[in-house]
C-alpha cells in the first residue's frame, strides 16, 4: 500500500509542498528514506520507530520506503517525523482515513511519542494557505502562532496516539482560532522612545 501525506518546508521565506510517500511491503525488514534527505531527516527513522512503539502501536517488521517528493529539492530538519509516522501507521492499518488531500502535517517526534514545538510555523502557514491547504495539523504549542493566519483549520496535538485517535474519529479536537485584536492588546508596551 502507498500512503501519501503532505507537509511543507521553507526555502528562505518561500514555502513549498512536499509529498511524503510511504510504501510498506512484505520482505526483509529494511527502511530507506530517499528524495535528498539531510542527516536530520535520515535520523528520523529511529525517532519515528521508537515513538510509534512507545505510543502503544506495534511496529511491524516490514520493508519501508519513504520518498520525499519532489526529489530534486534538498530536505532539511526534523519536521518530517510526524508525516512519516502517519504514513507508516496508515500502512499498518492503525489509521482508517485514507486521504488527507488539503491537509498538511508538521512536527518532530520525541521518543515517548510526544510532539515537540516547531520553529518557523507562521511562514509555513502563510505559504500553505497560498497553495490551497485548508487544514494544518501541528504541535499544540504552535497553535496560537499558526492561528494568526485566517482561513485555516488549525489542529494542535500533543502526542502521536492523540493524533491517531483524532484521525480515526475517536476524539475531537477543536479548531484553534485567534483574535488578532486580543494579540495586539496583550503585547507588552515598552516606555522606550527610539526616536532619540
WOLINPE-V296658 format. One record per residue. N is the residue number from 1. RES is the residue in three letters. PHI is phi in radians with two decimals (NA if undefined). D_FIRST is the distance of its C-alpha to the first C-alpha in Angstrom with 1 decimal. Layout:
N/RES/PHI/D_FIRST + N/RES/PHI/D_FIRST
This chain:
1/UNK/NA/0.0 + 2/UNK/-1.95/3.8 + 3/UNK/-1.87/6.5 + 4/UNK/-2.09/10.0 + 5/UNK/-2.08/13.0 + 6/UNK/-1.73/16.6 + 7/UNK/-2.51/19.5 + 8/UNK/-2.40/22.8 + 9/UNK/-2.45/25.2 + 10/UNK/-1.99/28.9 + 11/UNK/-2.07/30.9 + 12/UNK/1.24/34.3 + 13/UNK/-1.86/34.4 + 14/UNK/-1.61/32.0 + 15/UNK/-1.64/28.6 + 16/UNK/-2.49/25.5 + 17/UNK/-1.31/21.9 + 18/UNK/-2.22/19.2 + 19/UNK/-1.60/15.5 + 20/UNK/-1.68/13.6 + 21/UNK/-1.69/10.3 + 22/UNK/-2.06/8.3 + 23/UNK/-2.06/5.9 + 24/UNK/-2.10/6.3 + 25/UNK/-2.46/7.2 + 26/UNK/-1.13/10.5 + 27/UNK/2.45/13.6 + 28/UNK/-1.08/16.4 + 29/UNK/-0.97/15.8 + 30/UNK/-2.81/15.9 + 31/UNK/-2.51/15.2 + 32/UNK/-2.15/15.9 + 33/UNK/-2.05/16.5 + 34/UNK/-2.14/17.5 + 35/UNK/1.89/19.1 + 36/UNK/1.02/22.7 + 37/UNK/-1.37/22.3 + 38/UNK/-1.51/25.7 + 39/UNK/-1.05/26.7 + 40/UNK/-1.12/26.0 + 41/UNK/-1.27/22.4 + 42/UNK/-1.10/21.9 + 43/UNK/-1.20/23.7 + 44/UNK/-1.10/21.1 + 45/UNK/-0.94/19.1 + 46/UNK/-1.26/21.8 + 47/UNK/-1.05/22.5 + 48/UNK/-1.17/18.9 + 49/UNK/-1.03/18.5 + 50/UNK/-1.25/22.0 + 51/UNK/-1.10/21.7 + 52/UNK/-1.08/18.7 + 53/UNK/-1.12/20.7 + 54/UNK/-1.31/23.9 + 55/UNK/-1.59/22.5 + 56/UNK/1.68/22.2 + 57/UNK/-1.81/18.5 + 58/UNK/-1.39/17.6 + 59/UNK/-1.65/16.0 + 60/UNK/-1.28/14.2 + 61/UNK/-1.40/15.0 + 62/UNK/-2.41/12.0 + 63/UNK/-1.56/11.5 + 64/UNK/-2.11/10.6 + 65/UNK/-2.17/11.1 + 66/UNK/-2.00/12.2 + 67/UNK/-1.96/13.7 + 68/UNK/-1.76/16.4 + 69/UNK/-1.85/17.3 + 70/UNK/-1.36/19.9 + 71/UNK/-1.25/20.3 + 72/UNK/-1.44/24.1 + 73/UNK/-1.90/24.9 + 74/UNK/-1.17/25.6 + 75/UNK/-1.86/23.8 + 76/UNK/-2.27/26.1 + 77/UNK/1.74/26.3 + 78/UNK/-1.83/24.6 + 79/UNK/-1.31/23.4 + 80/UNK/-1.47/19.8 + 81/UNK/-0.93/19.5 + 82/UNK/-1.11/18.7 + 83/UNK/-1.09/15.9 + 84/UNK/-1.12/14.3 + 85/UNK/-1.08/14.8 + 86/UNK/-1.12/13.4 + 87/UNK/-1.06/10.0 + 88/UNK/-1.16/10.0 + 89/UNK/-1.15/11.4 + 90/UNK/-1.11/8.9 + 91/UNK/-1.14/6.2 + 92/UNK/-1.35/9.4 + 93/UNK/1.47/10.2 + 94/UNK/-1.44/13.3 + 95/UNK/-2.07/13.0 + 96/UNK/-1.46/13.1 + 97/UNK/-1.13/13.5 + 98/UNK/-1.93/10.6 + 99/UNK/-2.51/12.8 + 100/UNK/-2.27/15.5 + 101/UNK/-1.05/17.0 + 102/UNK/-1.89/20.5 + 103/UNK/-2.03/19.8 + 104/UNK/-2.08/20.0 + 105/UNK/-2.03/19.7 + 106/UNK/-2.36/22.4 + 107/UNK/2.87/23.5 + 108/UNK/-1.74/24.3 + 109/UNK/-1.68/23.6 + 110/UNK/-1.55/26.4 + 111/UNK/-1.13/25.9 + 112/UNK/-1.51/26.8 + 113/UNK/1.65/24.1 + 114/UNK/-1.33/26.5 + 115/UNK/-1.92/25.9 + 116/UNK/-1.40/28.6 + 117/UNK/-1.02/30.7 + 118/UNK/-1.96/29.8 + 119/UNK/-1.81/32.2 + 120/UNK/1.36/32.2 + 121/UNK/-1.19/30.7 + 122/UNK/-1.03/33.3 + 123/UNK/-1.11/32.8 + 124/UNK/-1.10/29.0 + 125/UNK/-1.17/29.5 + 126/UNK/-1.05/32.1 + 127/UNK/-1.20/29.9 + 128/UNK/-1.05/26.9 + 129/UNK/-1.10/29.2 + 130/UNK/-1.07/30.4 + 131/UNK/-1.58/26.9 + 132/UNK/1.58/26.4 + 133/UNK/-1.29/24.4 + 134/UNK/-1.98/25.6 + 135/UNK/-2.40/24.2 + 136/UNK/-2.18/24.1 + 137/UNK/-1.89/23.0 + 138/UNK/-2.62/25.0 + 139/UNK/-1.05/27.3 + 140/UNK/-0.99/29.9 + 141/UNK/-1.18/32.7 + 142/UNK/-1.75/31.8 + 143/UNK/-1.16/31.9 + 144/UNK/-1.14/35.6 + 145/UNK/-1.11/35.3 + 146/UNK/-1.16/32.2 + 147/UNK/-1.22/34.0 + 148/UNK/-1.07/36.8 + 149/UNK/-1.40/34.6 + 150/UNK/-1.28/35.3 + 151/UNK/1.58/32.9 + 152/UNK/-1.99/29.7 + 153/UNK/-1.50/28.2 + 154/UNK/-1.90/28.4 + 155/UNK/-1.98/26.6 + 156/UNK/-1.72/27.7 + 157/UNK/-2.23/26.1 + 158/UNK/-1.76/27.6 + 159/UNK/-2.44/25.0 + 160/UNK/-1.14/21.3 + 161/UNK/-1.17/21.7 + 162/UNK/-1.10/23.7 + 163/UNK/-1.13/21.1 + 164/UNK/-1.07/18.5 + 165/UNK/-1.05/21.3 + 166/UNK/-1.12/22.0 + 167/UNK/-1.13/18.5 + 168/UNK/-1.50/18.5 + 169/UNK/1.40/22.0 + 170/UNK/-1.39/23.8 + 171/UNK/-2.37/26.1 + 172/UNK/-2.02/27.4 + 173/UNK/-2.23/28.2 + 174/UNK/-1.29/30.8 + 175/UNK/-1.11/30.5 + 176/UNK/-1.43/32.9 + 177/UNK/-2.05/35.7 + 178/UNK/-2.23/38.4 + 179/UNK/-1.75/41.9 + 180/UNK/-1.06/43.1 + 181/UNK/-1.09/46.7 + 182/UNK/-1.16/46.2 + 183/UNK/-1.11/44.6 + 184/UNK/-1.17/47.5 + 185/UNK/-1.17/50.0 + 186/UNK/-1.53/48.7 + 187/UNK/-1.15/48.9 + 188/UNK/-1.23/51.7 + 189/UNK/-1.75/54.7 + 190/UNK/-1.78/56.6 + 191/UNK/-1.63/60.4 + 192/UNK/-1.81/60.2 + 193/UNK/-1.79/61.6 + 194/UNK/-1.47/60.1 + 195/UNK/-1.32/62.6 + 196/UNK/-1.29/65.3
